[in-house]
Amino acid sequence: MSKDSVGEVEVPQGDGSFAYDCFLQANDTFGCLRVSGRLYTGLPLDWSLISAWDNDSATRGGAQYKKSFAEVPTVDHTVDENGSLRFVICASYVNHAKSDLTVDEFYQLCERVLSHRERKATNK
């Protein structure tokens, strides 16, 4: 599997990052990983943030620092159309929001949130 053949998200070509190389090696070994950063939001991931987290800066910066890492690629677990466990790469903030939900459950939650927002806006 070459970096050019990895699926749905633009990944820096030839970036040589350790994290990306590990992803490719795991995919070759297990065949269950997909680069799917756009799977949930359609937005690109920020691969430059991998290994950039700093605990001291996080302590000082709090939520604002954490938000600056929203687009860092993380591994999410999901189930494919055949019920098989799959791991996908997605943005950190989406992974945290999705938590242990299936993709359909996550979409339903998003729809309920947006529906509630719409009802509140019309009742003002």
SERO-4910 file (N, C-alpha, C, O; in steps of 0.05 Angstrom, whole numbers):
BEGIN
 pado doro    nc1    nc2    nc3   cac1   cac2   cac3    cc1    cc2    cc3    oc1    oc2    oc3
  Met    A     17    -24      0      0      0      0     18     25      0     35     27     17
  Ser    A     14     42    -19     30     66    -20     15     90     -9    -10     89     -7
  Lys    A     29    111     -1     15    135      9     -3    146    -12    -23    159     -5
  Asp    A      3    142    -38    -14    153    -59    -41    139    -60    -60    150    -70
  Ser    A    -42    114    -50    -67     98    -53    -85    100    -29   -106     88    -29
  Val    A    -77    115     -8    -93    117     16   -117    136     10   -113    158      0
  Gly    A   -140    127     16   -166    136     10   -175    164     12   -165    181     -3
  Glu    A   -193    171     30   -211    193     28   -201    220     37   -215    240     35
  Val    A   -177    222     47   -167    247     57   -140    253     46   -124    235     42
  Glu    A   -134    278     41   -108    285     31    -87    282     53    -89    295     74
  Val    A    -68    265     48    -46    261     67    -21    271     55    -16    267     31
  Pro    A     -4    285     70     20    296     58     36    273     45     42    253     58
  Gln    A     42    277     20     57    256      6     86    257     14     99    278     15
  Gly    A     96    233     21    125    231     28    132    246     53    155    254     56
  Asp    A    113    249     72    119    265     96    138    250    114    151    262    131
  Gly    A    138    223    112    157    208    128    153    208    158    170    201    173
  Ser    A    129    217    167    124    219    195    122    191    207    113    172    194
  Phe    A    132    188    231    131    162    245    102    153    248     96    129    244
  Ala    A     84    171    255     56    163    260     44    153    234     29    133    234
  Tyr    A     49    167    212     38    158    187     49    131    178     34    114    168
  Asp    A     75    128    181     88    102    174     76     79    191     72     57    181
  Cys    A     71     85    217     58     65    234     30     58    224     22     35    225
  Phe    A     16     78    216    -11     73    205    -10     54    181    -25     35    179
  Leu    A      9     60    163     11     43    139     19     15    146      9     -5    135
  Gln    A     38     12    165     47    -14    173     24    -30    186     20    -53    180
  Ala    A      8    -17    203    -15    -30    216    -35    -38    195    -47    -59    197
  Asn    A    -40    -21    176    -59    -27    155    -50    -51    139    -67    -69    133
  Asp    A    -25    -52    132    -14    -75    118    -17   -101    134    -22   -122    124
  Thr    A    -13    -98    160    -14   -122    178    -42   -131    183    -48   -155    181
  Phe    A    -60   -112    191    -87   -120    199   -108   -116    178   -129   -128    179
  Gly    A   -103    -98    159   -122    -93    138   -149    -82    147   -169    -85    133
  Cys    A   -149    -69    170   -175    -59    181   -175    -29    185   -194    -19    197
  Leu    A   -155    -15    176   -154     13    180   -160     28    155   -153     19    133
  Arg    A   -172     51    158   -178     68    135   -172     97    142   -179    106    164
  Val    A   -160    111    124   -157    140    128   -183    152    119   -189    153     95
  Ser    A   -199    162    138   -226    172    131   -231    198    146   -253    201    157
  Gly    A   -212    216    146   -216    241    160   -241    256    151   -253    270    166
  Arg    A   -248    253    126   -271    267    115   -297    251    119   -318    260    111
  Leu    A   -295    228    131   -318    210    135   -340    224    150   -363    222    142
  Tyr    A   -334    238    171   -354    250    188   -360    280    181   -383    289    182
  Thr    A   -339    295    174   -343    324    170   -337    334    142   -346    356    135
  Gly    A   -323    319    126   -315    328    100   -291    347    101   -282    357     80
  Leu    A   -280    351    124   -257    370    127   -231    355    129   -230    332    138
  Pro    A   -209    368    120   -183    355    121   -172    353    150   -180    369    167
  Leu    A   -155    335    154   -141    332    180   -115    347    179   -104    353    158
  Asp    A   -105    354    203    -79    368    205    -58    349    215    -53    346    239
  Trp    A    -45    336    196    -25    315    202      0    328    216     15    313    229
  Ser    A      4    354    213     27    366    226     24    367    257     44    372    271
  Leu    A      0    362    267     -4    363    296      4    337    310      6    337    335
  Ile    A      8    316    295     16    291    308     42    295    322     61    305    312
  Ser    A     42    286    347     66    287    365     73    316    373     94    320    384
  Ala    A     55    335    369     60    362    376     48    370    404     55    391    415
  Trp    A     32    353    415     19    358    441     40    362    463     59    347    464
  Asp    A     36    382    479     54    388    501     38    390    527     22    408    530
  Asn    A     43    372    546     27    372    571     29    398    586      9    408    597
  Asp    A     53    410    588     56    435    603     40    457    589     26    473    603
  Ser    A     41    459    563     25    479    548     -5    474    552    -21    493    553
  Ala    A    -13    449    553    -41    442    557    -50    450    584    -73    460    587
  Thr    A    -34    447    604    -41    455    631    -44    486    632    -63    496    644
  Arg    A    -26    500    620    -28    529    620    -50    539    602    -64    558    609
  Gly    A    -54    526    579    -73    536    559   -101    526    562   -120    538    551
  Gly    A   -105    504    577   -131    493    582   -147    487    557   -136    476    537
  Ala    A   -172    493    557   -190    486    535   -182    499    509   -185    487    488
  Gln    A   -171    523    510   -162    537    485   -140    521    472   -140    518    447
  Tyr    A   -121    511    488    -99    495    476   -111    469    464   -103    462    442
  Lys    A   -129    456    479   -141    431    469   -155    436    442   -154    420    424
  Lys    A   -170    459    441   -184    465    416   -165    469    392   -173    464    369
  Ser    A   -141    477    397   -122    481    375   -113    454    363   -101    453    342
  Phe    A   -120    432    377   -114    405    367   -139    391    356   -139    366    353
  Ala    A   -160    406    350   -185    394    342   -182    376    317   -196    356    314
  Glu    A   -165    384    299   -162    370    273   -139    349    273   -132    339    252
  Val    A   -128    344    296   -106    324    297   -118    296    290   -140    289    301
  Pro    A   -106    281    273   -116    254    267   -116    235    291    -95    234    305
  Thr    A   -138    222    296   -139    202    317   -153    177    306   -165    178    284
  Val    A   -151    155    320   -163    130    311   -190    127    324   -193    128    349
  Asp    A   -211    122    308   -238    118    318   -246     89    311   -238     79    290
  His    A   -260     77    328   -271     50    323   -299     52    312   -314     69    320
  Thr    A   -305     35    293   -332     35    282   -337      7    271   -320    -11    273
  Val    A   -360      3    260   -368    -23    249   -376    -18    220   -391      0    214
  Asp    A   -366    -35    202   -373    -32    173   -401    -44    167   -414    -54    185
  Glu    A   -409    -42    142   -435    -52    134   -440    -81    138   -462    -91    138
  Asn    A   -418    -97    142   -420   -125    147   -419   -132    177   -419   -156    184
  Gly    A   -417   -111    194   -415   -116    223   -387   -121    233   -383   -128    256
  Ser    A   -367   -118    215   -339   -123    223   -327    -97    236   -333    -75    226
  Leu    A   -311   -101    256   -298    -79    269   -278    -66    250   -263    -80    237
  Arg    A   -279    -40    249   -261    -24    232   -250     -1    249   -264      8    267
  Phe    A   -227      7    242   -215     31    254   -211     51    232   -200     45    210
  Val    A   -219     76    237   -216     97    217   -201    120    230   -201    123    255
  Ile    A   -188    136    214   -174    159    223   -193    183    220   -204    187    199
  Cys    A   -197    198    242   -215    221    241   -204    242    260   -186    238    275
  Ala    A   -216    266    258   -207    288    275   -213    283    305   -233    271    312
  Ser    A   -195    292    321   -197    288    350   -224    297    361   -237    282    377
  Tyr    A   -232    321    354   -257    332    366   -282    315    357   -301    313    373
  Val    A   -281    305    333   -303    288    324   -303    261    339   -324    251    347
  Asn    A   -279    250    343   -276    225    357   -286    228    386   -300    210    396
  His    A   -280    250    399   -289    254    426   -320    257    427   -333    246    444
  Ala    A   -331    271    407   -360    275    406   -374    248    401   -395    243    412
  Lys    A   -363    232    383   -375    207    375   -374    187    398   -392    172    402
  Ser    A   -351    187    412   -347    169    435   -352    140    427   -340    130    407
  Asp    A   -369    126    441   -375     97    436   -399     93    418   -408     70    415
  Leu    A   -409    114    406   -432    111    388   -425     98    362   -402    101    352
  Thr    A   -444     84    350   -440     75    322   -442     99    304   -451    121    313
  Val    A   -435     97    279   -438    119    261   -467    128    259   -472    152    260
  Asp    A   -485    110    256   -514    117    254   -523    131    280   -538    150    279
  Glu    A   -515    120    303   -523    133    328   -511    161    330   -524    180    340
  Phe    A   -487    165    321   -474    191    321   -489    210    303   -494    233    311
  Tyr    A   -496    202    279   -511    219    261   -539    226    273   -548    249    271
  Gln    A   -552    207    286   -577    212    299   -574    233    321   -591    251    324
  Leu    A   -553    231    337   -548    251    358   -543    278    345   -555    298    355
  Cys    A   -527    280    324   -523    305    311   -549    317    301   -553    341    303
  Glu    A   -566    301    289   -592    310    279   -609    320    302   -623    340    299
  Arg    A   -609    307    325   -625    316    348   -615    343    358   -631    360    366
  Val    A   -589    346    359   -577    371    368   -585    394    349   -593    415    358
  Leu    A   -582    389    323   -590    410    304   -620    416    304   -628    439    301
  Ser    A   -636    395    308   -665    399    310   -672    416    334   -689    434    332
  His    A   -659    410    356   -664    426    381   -656    455    377   -670    473    385
  Arg    A   -633    459    364   -624    486    358   -644    501    341   -650    525    346
  Glu    A   -655    487    321   -675    500    304   -700    507    319   -711    529    315
  Arg    A   -709    489    336   -734    494    352   -729    518    370   -747    535    373
  Lys    A   -706    520    383   -700    542    401   -700    569    385   -710    589    395
  Ala    A   -689    568    361   -687    593    345   -714    603    336   -719    627    334
  Thr    A   -733    584    331   -760    592    322   -777    601    345   -797    614    341
  Asn    A   -770    593    370   -786    601    393   -776    626    407   -786    633    428
  Lys    A   -758    640    395   -747    665    407   -767    687    404   -761    710    412
***
